[in-house]
């Protein structure tokens, strides 16, 4: 077996030293794989199987943690051995520093860092701009499996996040919701689906189901770049097309090229130095896309994500253009039935609800009864059947009435449920664009006029809500509401 030279595990009492060592081990591993793959692509005959493994961080504790840390993460609650594999320390540097510092603060034992026995798939070792497949002959492509480790889906399931994982005898408990291979898999998928690099994603994420929101976000993003003293430092579009803030060095961000066609779920990023900017993703229509993209963005550990989109109003008293703030969800999307059973409630989160309601008041100027008139709080139903109105015997209508639903869409419950599942604070603010139960259906002329009038205001409400959440701080956002009985230490 052709492997890097073995480095024995070391124990550290300082977070920066532990992270530096983990970074060194990771770079050594991926450097070994890249070197051998480049040799192989150039025609060198490799005589041994090539392998390099992820670094790990481990903590041993013999005492339960006393209550009163003030945080819902950063500690292990029971004595034992806890461990996780690590990847891309360059991308997760600030995040890992925070987690390491909290573990050292809350436990007297040090952090043990070493090389795990989990192989790094060769595809995950390559840099963002490296593509070797086109250089390989058919014979070489057939040999890759025999010479290198490929992605192993059995090492990437979401059992920890789902609460279904149980350790084998002698196996350590997890420190993180995601293993390194699972994170690497999602980092690869994010670039594919959104057309942007994972490192430009921001801590606050907006999802929308209509391109009109993208048009307005792009306009606002480019406009923000004309402010030389503003907090936003770059606006990045699919293909890594960068508009830097005026007066800054454009070379800092690198340059890309607009894609010939947009990716499946294009992402746009209003970037801040500390990552506290805003990412907008157009997920299109349907719960499959909503689950897919949130499965992958979750590994970046955002501080919050919210759905801004259009919905069908289900109540006679609603008007086109009214807002709906979801405080409960009916899940008829079915895409998460296996991972998150339907008997699991998806609660509204007070911090998000308050931020959204106050943002509506800020942007519209409405208060009191007028605010209640234009924004209804209630249950939102999400379905996987776009033509639910055509089903016989009014079965969906009866269920929606029994659930007290006030609005219907195809994505919101999925995004909220995956936020609950992955411990990412979530929320939903929708805008009524049609009322199919009352004969007000979307017609091209009416729809275009409606979208032009309402999208700007709706998007500004979302941006204002994020401003409020940003001011609130991470400690209050990542509360105990989303934590299970036996929770991992990493946020």
N, C-alpha and C positions, 0 to 999 in steps of 0.2 A: 504494500500500500504506500503510495506516494503522498505523504502528509507534511505539514510544516513541523519544525522542531517543537517538541513538547515544552510548554511552559507550566510549571506547577502553580496551583492556586495560591493567591496571596490574600491576606486580610488587611483591610484599610480602616482607619478611624476618621479619615477625611473624605468627604464626598468627591471633591475635585480630583484627588489622587485615584480613587476607585474608578471614576469615569475615565480618566486618562489611561489607566491600565486596560479597561475594557475596550477603549477605542484602539489602543495599540494591538490588542489581540484580534479585534475584528479586522483591522487593516492588514494584519499579517495573514489572516485566513483568506480574505478576498484577493489579496495580492498573489497568493499562491495559486488560487484557482484561475485568475486572469492570466497569469504567466503561462500556465499549462495549456489553457484554452487557446491562447495566441500561438503557441508553438504548434499545437495540433492543427489549427486552421492554416498554418503555413506549410503543413505537410510532414511535420516531424512525427515519427511513429512512437507513440507512448507505450511503454512496456508494462506499466503498472496502473492499477486503478487509482485515480486521483481523488483525494478527499480532504476537506477542511471543514471545521465545525464552528458553530456560533459560540461566542463567549457567554458566560452565565454570571449572574449575581445571586448570592445566597446569604441568608441570615439564619443563625441559630439563636433561639431564645429559650430560656428556662423559666421565665416568669410571665404571668399575664400582665397586660398593660393596664395601669390604673386609668379609670375614666377621667375625662376632663381635658382631653387634648385640644378641644375646640374645633377639630377637623373630623370629617367623615372618612379620611384616608390618611395614609402615611404611617400606619402601624399594623401589626398583627395582634389579634386579640388573644390568642392562645399560645402556650409554649409549643415549640416544635421547630422543624426545619422547613424553610420556605425558599423557593428558588424560581427564577425565570431566565429564559434565554434572551439575549439582546441582539438587536440589529440596528444598522444605520445610526450609530451614535452621533454622527455629524448632523443628521436631521432632527434627532430627538435630544440634543444636548441640553437645552434648557429644561425640558420636561424631566429627563433623567436626573439632572442635578437636583431638582426640587424633590423628587421621590427619594433619592439617596439621602439628602440632608434630613428629611423628615424621619426616615428609618433610623438614622444615627442619633437624632435628637430624642426619639421616643423609646429607644432600646439601648442598653448599655453595651451590647455586643457589637463588634465591627462588621463590615461588609466583606464577604469573601468573593473574590472575582477570579474566574479561571475559564478554561475551555471545556465546553460541554461535549457530550457524545452525539449531539444533533447535527447532522451534516448540513452544510449550506448548499442548496441546489445551485448548479453552475449558472443557471439563468439569472439567479438573484444576486450573483456576485458582480455582474457587469455594470459599468457606469451607464448613466442615462443615455448617452450618445453612442454606446457600443452595440453593434449588431453583427453577429458573426455568421448567422444562418446563410446569408447570401454568398459567403465566401466558401462554403463547404460543398463538397461533391455529395452525390447521393450516397456513395459508400461511406463517407465520413459521417454523414448524418445518421446512418444506421449504426455507427460505432459509438456514438455519444453515450447511449445508455449503458454500455459496457465499461466505459472509462470514467464517467462522471456521475455524480448524484443528481437526479432530476427531482422536481417537486413531488412530494409525497402527500397526497391529500389526507391520508390518515393522521398526519401530524398537524393538520390545519383546522380541525373541527372546532366548533364554538361551545364545547361542553362546559368550559369554565364560566363563560358569560351566561350560558343557559341555565346554570345551576345543576347540571346533570353529571358533571365530571366527578369521579371518585378515584382517589389514588390507589395504586397497587401497593401491596405490602412493601414497606421500606422506601416508597417513593415520596419525595418532598411535596409539600403543599405549594400551590402557586402563589407568586407575588403579583402577577399581572393577569388581566383578563385575556391577553393575547400572547401567544408564543411568537418567537422571532419568525419562523416560517409563515405563520398566519399573517403577520404584519407585512412581510415581504411580498406575499401574494397580493395583498390589497394595494400596496404601493404600485405594483405593476399594473393592476387593473385600473387604478385611478387615472394614470396617464392615458391608458387606452380609451376609457369612457369619457373623460372630460377634456382631453387635449391639452392639459397643463400638468406641470411637474408637481409632485406632492409637496415640495419644499415651499411653494408659494401659497398653499392653502392657509387660510387665516382661522383664528380661534372661534369666530362667530360665523355661522353658515345660514344662508337663506336658501330655501328651495322654492321653485315656482313651477307651474305647469303651463305657462304661456310665454311665448317669445316677446310679447309686448313689454314685459317686465325687464327682459334683457336689454332691449333697446333703450329704455329709460335709465337703467343702471349704467350702461356704457356711456350714455351722455353725461350723467352725473360724475362718473369716474374720471372721464377725460377732463371735465370741467374742474374737478378737484385738483388736478395736476397743474393747473394754472396758478394755484395759490402757493407762492414760494415759502410761506411760513406755516402751512397747514400740517396736520399730523400724518396725513397719508403721503407715502413716499413713492409709490408706483402703482400703476393700474395695468394689470396683466390679463391678456385675452388668450383664447385657444391658439396653440402653436407657439406659445411664449412670445407673443407680440407685446412689447413693453412700451408703455407711455410713462416716462419718468416724471417726477415732479420738476417743474421748471427750475433751472438753476443747479440741478444735480447732475452728476456724471452718468450718462446713459450706459456707459460700458460696464458699470457695476452689475447690472442685472443680466448682461448678455443680450443677445438678440435672437429672435426666432422668425418664423415665416407663417403667415396666415394659412391654414390648411385649405386645400382645394375644396373640400366639403367639411362641414362641421361634424364633430364627433357625436356620438349618440346622446350624451348629456353634457353639453359644453359648460365650462366653468369660467367665471370671471372674478378677479381678485383685486380688491381695493386694499393695498398692502400698507401695514404699519411696521415700524422697526421692531417692535416687540411681539409681532404676530397677532395683535389684538384688532386687526382690521376685519373686513367683511368679505366673505366668499359667497357669490350667488351661483347656484347651479340650476339650469333649466332641465328638469327631469322629464319633461314631456308628460304624457297622459298615461296613467296606469300604475297599479301597485307593484308590478314586477320591477319597473325601473326604480321606484321609490325604495324598495327593499335592497335592490342591488347596490345603489350608490351609497346608502347609509351603512350597509355592511362594510364598505371599504373606507369611507370617511371616518368611521368610528375608531379605527386604529390610530388616527392622528390625535385623538383625545381632545376634540373641540370643547369649548366651554358651554356652548349652547347651539342648537339648531332649531329653525322655525320654518313653518310652511306658510307662504303667501301665495294665494292663488284664487281661482274662481270656483264657484260652487253653484249648485241648484238650491234655491230657497224653497223650503217645503211648507211654509206657513203663509196664509193669505195676507197677513198683516205686513209681511216684508215687501220692500220695494227694491227694484233693481238698483244696485249700487250700495245697498246696506251692507254692513260688516257683520261677520259672525265670529265671535271669540269662543273657541271650543273649550268646554269644561268637562266633556266626556266624549267617548268614542264608541261607535258600533262598528265592530270589525267584521265586515263581510268581504274583505279583500282576499282572505284565505292564504296569502303567501307566507304568513308566519305561523300558521296553525301547528306545524310540527315543532318549531323552536319555542314558541310562547303560547301555551294553551289558552283557549278562549275564556276559561274561567279566571284568568289573571286579569285583574282590573288595571286600567291605564289611567292613573289619576291626573288631574290638572295640577300643575306646579305653581304655587302661589307667586314665586318670584317672577316667573315668565308672564303669568296672567296679569299681574299688577303692571309690569313694564309695558305690555301690549295695550292694556286699557288706558294707561296714562299717556301713551304715545298717540292713541287715537284722539284723546282730548287735546294734546299739544298741537297736533297737526290740523285738526278740523276746527279747533276753537270751541267745540261743543262741551257743555257741562250739564250735569243734572239730568232732567227729563229729556233734553235734546240729545244728550249723549246716548241715553238708553234707546231713543227712537232710531238712531242710525246704526247702533251696534247692539246686536242681541247676543247674549251669552247663553249657550245651550249645547246640546249633544249634536255632534257631527257624525254622520254615517259614511263609511267608505266602502265602495263596492268594486268588484272586479268585472262587472257586467255593464259596459257603457250604455247598452240599450235596455236597462232594467225596466223602463216604462212599458216595454212591449211584452213583458212576461204576462201569462194569462192569470185571470182571477184576482188581479190586484194584490198578489201575495207580498211583493216588496213594500207596497204602500202600507199594508196592514202592519208589517213588522216595524217600519219606520215610525208609524203612529204610536205603536205600543212602546217603542223606545224613547218617545218624546223628542225625536230628532228634529232639528230645525234647519239642517242643511245636509247636502249630500255631495261628495266628491269621490275621487278614486285613489287619493294618495295620503290624505292627512292622518288617518288611523295607522297606516303603515309606518309613517315617519315617527309618529308619537310612540308606537309600540316598539320600534327599534331603538328609539332613544331610551325608553324604559329598560329594554333588554341590555343595552350597552352602557347604561349609567351616564347618558348624555342628556342634560336638561333640554326639554322640548316644549314647543307651543305651536298654536295654529291660529292664524287670523285670515279668514276667507272673505271674499266679496261676492255678493249674490249677482250672478250674471244672467240667470234665467229662472223661470218658475214653471217647470213642465207640468206640475199637477194642476196649475191654474191657467193653462193655455198660453203662457208667456214663454215661448221657446226662442232659441237663438236663430235669428235670421241675419244674413250677411251684412246688410246695411246697418241694422240696429246694433249688431255686435261690434262692428268696427267703430261706430260712434261711441258706444259705451266704453270700449277699451281705451280709446284716446282720452276720454274724460276722466276715468277713474284710476288708471294704472299709476300715474304720477303720484297722486295722493297716497295710494295704498303702499307703494314702495317707500315713500318718505316716512310713513308710519313704521314700517319695518326697520328702517335705518335709525329712527328715533328710539325705538324699543331697544335696539342693540346699544345705543349710546347710554341708555339707562342701565342696562345689564352690565356694561363695561364699568360704569361708575360704582356698581354694587360690589364688585370684586369676586374673585374666584372662591374665596372661603364661603361666602353666603350662597353662591350659585350651586356649588357641588355639595349639597346638603345630604343628610342621612336618608332622605326620602327614597332615594333610588338604591340604597345599599341593602344587601341581603343579610341573613343571619351570620354566615361565615364568609366575610367579604375579603377580597384580595387587598393588599396594602397599597398598590399603585392606584392613583386616581383614574 
